[in-house]
């Protein structure tokens, strides 16, 4: 979580959140539970930093 809060720019954070959102939505992605967990972490970091996701 520290890396998400301080190690990424807002743009990088948005891009990573979008990547994990797409993975979670992809039925062919081999690790759906990991994608869901990562997406939750990115959503928490974005909310805490006041960053809006890509549309």
N, C-alpha and C positions, 0 to 999 in steps of 0.2 A: 504494500500500500504506500510505503514511503516513496518508492520509485514513481508511482503514479501521481503522487502529490507534488513532488519536487523535481523529479528527473526528466519529465517530459514537458514540452511546450504545450500550450493550449491546442495548437494545430495537431501535434503528434497525438495528444490524448484523444481528440476527436477522430482522427484517422484510425487509431487502434480500436476505439469503441466501435466504429463502423465495421471494421474487419471482423471483430468477434460477433457483432450482431448478424452479419452475413453468414458466418460459420454456423451460428446457432440455428439460423433459418434453413440451412442447407441439409436436406435429409441424407445426402451422401457423405457428409462430414463424419469421420470415424470416431470422434470424441465429443459427442453432444453434451455430456455432463461437464466436461472441461470448458466448453464454449459457454455454457450457461453460467458457470462459476466466474469465468473471466468477465463476462458481460456484467454481472452484478458488481464486481470490483470496479470496473470502469464507470458504471453508472454512479456508484457511491462517490468516487473521486471527482467526477464531473459535477455532481451536485454540490459537493463541498467546495469546489473551486469556482462555482458559478459559471461553468462552461456549458453551453447548449450543444446538443449533438447535431450532426449533419442531418438535414431533412430526409 
